[in-house]
Amino acid sequence: GDNSMMFLRDLSTPGKIVITQMAPAVRVALGEAFGFEPGVNIEKKINGALRMLGVDYVFDTAWAADLTIMEEATEFQSRLEKYFKGDDSVRLPILTSCCPAWVKFIEQSYPDMLDVPSTVKSPMQIFSTIAKDIWAKEKGYKRDEITAVAIMPCLAKKYEAARPEFSRGDNYDTDYVITTRELIKILKETEIDLPNVKEEEFDNPLGEYSGAGIIFGRTGGVIEAATRTTIEMITGEKVDNIEFEELRGWEGFRSCDLKIGHIELRIGIAHGLEEAKKMLDKIRNGEEFYHAIEIMACKGGCVGGGGQPKAIKKQITLEKRAEGLNSIDKASTIRRSHENPQVLAIYDKYLDYPLSRKAHELLHTKYFPKIKSHR
């Protein structure tokens, strides 16, 4: 695609600083094209390969997913606390808003429900805005010296990156998106032998992530990550078991009741837009009530994204990729977004606190009813 060409051109242009971010789902699927089993985390091999291609800084989207959760969980907490106090004006459910395909879907098909989504930008967009507006300044770079490339499992991310609200004039926060499949093709064409690439770490500070940030790539993961933080923020106590099995599973549309301490939450999860439609219709006509919902346009969530390698045994492959993300979470020392030291440092230094005025400027967005285009 054009983006692959642009990427290779930018990498060979002197004076251009190319930075990449990589979504959680990419690292557990890209290896399939090089003989790895689905679900094996090859992030360090990919980091090495990107540096061989000439990327200047190799970062991770999962780091920004933790920022997304800080904002989303705070918004969820404030809506819940009002609701528990009996405030009728509160709009529930709150909807996590990381999946651009379904944001577009709700703008076109459910314009009357646009107050349901959280206003927090997706991790990809949060990453790029922080990289260009904060990290670049710290490094002494101008915004337009940086080319921010996102490696994504998703085709709709290309559309999201091009939304005018995510730009300053002609300078877009995310310059362009490369899918997992496009990166596979680049690696094969440049003859990078991935299995033998030296493993390398992400660059910091935009590379350190929590287990909560990584499970974003599977169905139920965003809401599980948000719940981990929301519950601890409301109760002020650490919850020992943060693997909410109730939120895990593969039904296309599932309703889960979570009871943690004195808090009872009803959560809806859908993956696949047909299933999402069923869920939104039930909410709209009052048949169902949820405190929070998660919708992902793709089967299995981002692990099944349209830009991922094609799987022959689809369901088994998706489950292995999702399990791969769960294992990374299990093995992480930091498993809650609000314990990621790099995220806390950025609030401390630049954003003050979640939902602050500065956080709103950089990390939030607005939604608009869209007319379906008949193209």
C-alpha positions in Angstrom: 0.0 0.0 0.0 0.9 3.7 -0.2 1.7 3.8 3.5 4.4 1.1 3.2 6.0 3.2 0.4 5.8 6.3 2.6 7.3 4.5 5.5 10.3 3.2 3.5 10.7 6.7 2.0 10.6 8.4 5.4 13.0 5.9 6.9 15.6 6.8 4.2 15.1 10.6 4.3 17.9 12.2 6.3 16.8 14.5 9.1 13.4 12.9 9.4 12.8 11.5 12.9 10.6 8.4 12.5 9.0 7.0 15.6 6.7 4.0 15.8 4.1 2.8 18.2 2.8 -0.8 18.1 -0.6 -2.0 19.2 -0.9 -4.9 21.7 -2.5 -7.3 19.1 0.4 -6.9 16.6 3.0 -8.7 18.7 1.0 -11.9 19.2 0.1 -12.3 15.5 2.9 -11.0 13.3 5.1 -13.9 14.0 2.7 -16.3 12.3 4.1 -15.2 9.0 7.6 -16.3 10.2 6.9 -19.7 11.7 6.0 -18.6 15.2 2.9 -20.1 16.9 -0.1 -17.7 17.2 0.0 -15.9 20.6 3.8 -16.0 21.0 4.9 -12.5 22.1 7.6 -11.4 19.7 7.6 -7.7 20.6 11.4 -7.7 21.2 12.1 -9.2 17.8 9.8 -6.6 16.1 11.7 -3.9 18.0 15.0 -5.2 16.6 13.6 -5.4 13.1 12.2 -1.9 13.2 15.6 -0.5 14.3 17.2 -2.5 11.4 14.8 -0.7 9.0 15.9 2.6 10.4 13.2 3.6 12.9 14.7 6.2 15.3 12.5 5.5 18.4 10.5 2.3 18.9 7.6 2.9 21.3 4.5 1.0 22.4 0.8 1.9 22.1 0.1 -0.1 25.3 1.8 2.6 27.2 -0.9 5.1 25.9 -3.6 2.5 26.7 -2.7 3.1 30.3 -3.4 6.8 29.9 -6.7 6.0 28.2 -7.7 4.0 31.2 -6.7 6.7 33.7 -9.0 9.1 31.9 -11.8 6.6 31.1 -11.8 5.1 34.7 -12.0 8.6 36.2 -14.9 9.5 33.9 -16.6 6.1 34.7 -16.0 6.7 38.5 -17.6 10.2 38.4 -20.6 9.0 36.4 -21.1 6.0 38.7 -20.8 8.0 41.9 -23.4 10.4 40.7 -25.6 7.6 39.6 -25.3 5.8 43.0 -26.3 9.1 44.7 -29.5 9.0 42.6 -28.6 11.7 40.1 -31.0 11.0 37.1 -29.2 13.2 34.7 -26.2 10.8 34.5 -25.8 9.0 31.2 -25.1 5.3 31.6 -23.9 3.1 30.3 -20.5 4.6 29.6 -18.9 3.1 26.5 -15.2 2.6 26.0 -14.2 4.4 22.8 -11.0 2.7 21.5 -12.4 1.0 18.4 -12.7 3.6 15.6 -14.8 1.3 13.4 -17.5 1.2 16.0 -17.2 4.9 16.8 -17.9 5.6 13.1 -20.8 3.0 13.3 -22.4 4.7 16.3 -22.0 8.2 14.7 -23.8 7.0 11.6 -26.4 4.6 13.0 -27.0 5.7 16.6 -26.5 9.5 16.6 -29.0 9.7 19.5 -26.6 7.7 21.6 -23.5 9.9 21.1 -23.4 10.8 24.8 -22.7 7.2 25.7 -19.1 6.9 24.5 -16.4 8.1 26.8 -14.8 11.2 25.3 -11.3 9.8 25.8 -9.2 9.5 22.6 -8.1 6.0 21.6 -4.6 4.8 22.7 -3.2 5.4 19.2 -4.3 9.0 19.2 -3.2 9.6 22.8 0.2 8.2 22.0 0.7 10.4 19.0 -0.4 13.6 20.7 1.8 13.1 23.7 4.7 12.1 21.5 4.4 15.2 19.3 3.3 17.8 21.9 5.2 16.6 25.0 7.9 14.1 24.2 9.2 16.0 21.1 9.4 19.3 23.1 11.4 17.6 25.8 13.8 16.3 23.2 14.1 19.7 21.5 12.3 18.6 18.3 9.7 20.6 16.5 6.3 18.9 15.9 6.8 18.6 12.2 10.3 17.1 12.4 8.6 13.9 13.8 7.0 11.3 11.7 4.7 9.3 13.9 3.8 5.9 12.5 1.3 3.5 14.1 1.6 -0.2 13.5 -2.0 -1.5 13.9 -4.0 -4.7 13.5 -6.8 -2.6 12.1 -7.9 -1.0 8.8 -10.3 1.5 10.5 -7.3 3.0 12.3 -6.2 4.5 8.9 -9.6 6.3 8.8 -9.2 7.4 12.4 -5.7 8.8 11.8 -7.0 10.9 9.0 -9.8 12.6 11.0 -9.3 16.3 10.9 -9.9 16.7 14.7 -6.6 14.8 15.2 -4.4 17.3 13.6 -2.9 20.7 14.0 -3.3 22.4 10.6 -1.7 20.1 8.1 0.2 18.2 10.7 -1.7 15.1 11.8 -1.0 13.6 15.2 -0.5 10.1 13.6 1.1 10.6 10.3 -0.1 7.3 8.9 -0.9 3.7 9.9 0.7 0.5 8.8 -1.1 -2.8 9.4 0.5 -6.0 10.7 0.2 -7.5 7.2 1.9 -4.4 5.6 4.8 -4.7 8.1 5.1 -8.4 7.3 5.4 -7.6 3.6 8.1 -4.9 4.3 10.1 -7.3 6.5 9.9 -10.0 3.8 10.8 -7.6 1.0 13.8 -6.2 2.9 14.8 -9.8 3.7 14.8 -9.3 7.4 15.0 -12.8 8.9 12.8 -12.2 11.9 13.4 -15.4 13.9 17.1 -14.5 14.0 16.8 -10.8 14.7 18.4 -9.8 18.0 15.7 -9.1 20.7 15.6 -5.4 21.8 13.6 -3.4 24.4 11.2 -0.6 23.7 12.5 3.0 24.0 11.3 4.8 27.1 9.4 6.7 28.5 6.7 5.9 26.0 7.4 2.1 26.0 6.6 0.9 29.5 3.1 -0.6 29.9 1.0 -2.4 32.5 -0.8 -5.7 32.0 -4.0 -3.7 31.8 -2.7 -1.8 28.8 -1.8 -5.0 26.9 -5.2 -6.8 27.2 -6.8 -4.0 25.2 -6.1 -6.1 22.1 -8.8 -8.7 23.0 -12.6 -8.6 23.5 -13.4 -7.7 27.0 -9.9 -6.4 27.7 -10.6 -2.6 27.7 -13.5 -2.9 30.1 -11.5 -5.3 32.3 -8.6 -2.8 32.4 -11.0 0.0 33.1 -12.7 -1.9 35.9 -9.4 -2.8 37.6 -8.7 0.9 38.0 -12.3 2.2 38.6 -13.0 -0.2 41.4 -9.8 0.6 43.2 -10.4 4.3 42.7 -14.0 4.1 44.2 -13.1 1.8 47.1 -9.6 3.2 47.8 -8.5 -0.4 48.3 -6.4 -2.8 46.3 -8.3 -5.6 44.8 -6.3 -8.8 45.0 -7.9 -10.8 42.2 -8.0 -8.5 39.2 -8.6 -11.3 36.6 -12.3 -10.8 36.1 -13.2 -14.1 34.5 -16.8 -12.9 34.3 -15.7 -10.4 31.6 -13.8 -13.0 29.6 -15.3 -15.3 27.0 -16.2 -15.6 23.4 -19.9 -15.1 23.0 -20.6 -12.3 20.5 -22.7 -10.4 23.0 -22.5 -11.1 26.7 -23.8 -9.5 29.9 -21.8 -9.9 33.1 -22.6 -9.1 36.7 -19.5 -8.2 38.7 -19.7 -7.9 42.5 -16.6 -6.5 44.1 -16.9 -5.5 47.8 -20.1 -3.5 48.1 -20.1 -2.5 44.4 -22.3 -4.3 41.9 -21.7 -3.6 38.2 -23.6 -4.8 35.2 -21.4 -4.8 32.1 -22.1 -5.5 28.5 -19.5 -6.7 26.0 -20.0 -7.1 22.2 -17.6 -8.0 19.4 -18.7 -7.9 15.8 -21.0 -5.1 14.6 -24.1 -7.3 14.2 -23.8 -8.2 17.9 -23.2 -4.6 18.8 -26.4 -3.6 17.1 -28.4 -6.1 19.1 -26.9 -4.7 22.3 -27.4 -1.0 21.4 -31.0 -1.7 20.4 -31.7 -3.4 23.7 -30.2 -0.4 25.6 -32.1 2.1 23.4 -35.5 0.4 24.0 -34.9 -0.1 27.7 -34.8 -3.9 27.6 -31.3 -3.9 29.1 -29.4 -1.7 31.6 -25.6 -1.6 31.9 -23.3 0.6 33.9 -20.6 0.2 31.2 -20.3 -1.4 27.8 -17.4 -2.4 25.4 -17.9 -2.8 21.7 -15.3 -4.0 19.3 -16.0 -4.2 15.6 -13.9 -7.3 15.0 -14.5 -10.8 16.1 -12.3 -11.5 19.1 -11.4 -7.8 19.4 -8.3 -6.3 17.8 -6.5 -9.7 17.7 -9.0 -10.5 14.9 -8.5 -7.1 13.2 -8.8 -6.7 9.4 -5.0 -5.9 9.1 -3.9 -9.1 10.9 -2.5 -12.2 9.1 -5.3 -14.3 7.7 -5.9 -17.3 9.9 -6.9 -20.7 8.5 -8.4 -22.1 11.7 -9.8 -18.7 12.7 -11.3 -19.4 16.1 -8.4 -21.3 17.4 -5.9 -18.7 16.2 -7.9 -15.9 17.7 -8.1 -17.7 21.1 -4.3 -18.3 21.0 -3.6 -14.6 20.2 -5.9 -13.5 23.1 -4.3 -16.0 25.4 -0.9 -14.6 24.4 -2.1 -11.1 25.6 -3.4 -12.6 28.8 -0.1 -14.3 29.5 1.8 -11.0 29.0 -0.6 -9.5 31.6 -0.2 -12.3 34.0 3.6 -12.0 33.8 3.7 -8.2 34.2 4.8 -6.8 37.5 2.5 -3.8 37.0 -1.0 -5.0 36.1 -3.0 -1.8 36.8 -2.8 1.3 34.7 -2.8 3.6 37.8 0.5 1.9 38.9 2.4 2.6 35.7 5.2 5.0 36.9 5.7 6.6 33.5 2.0 7.4 33.3 2.0 8.9 36.8 5.0 10.9 35.9 3.3 12.5 32.9 0.3 13.5 35.0 2.7 14.9 37.6 4.7 16.9 35.2 2.3 17.9 32.4 -1.4 16.9 32.9 -2.0 17.5 36.6 -4.6 14.8 37.1 -7.1 12.8 35.0 -9.9 14.9 33.5 -8.0 18.1 34.3 -8.2 21.0 31.8 -4.9 20.0 30.3 -5.9 16.4 30.1 -9.1 17.4 28.3 -7.2 19.5 25.8 -4.8 16.7 24.9 -6.5 13.4 25.6 -10.2 14.0 24.8 -12.3 14.4 21.7 -15.9 15.0 20.5 -18.2 12.9 18.4 -20.5 14.1 15.6 -23.5 12.6 14.0 -22.3 11.4 10.5 -24.4 11.0 7.5 -23.8 7.6 5.8 -21.9 8.1 2.6 -23.2 6.1 -0.4 -19.9 5.3 -1.9 
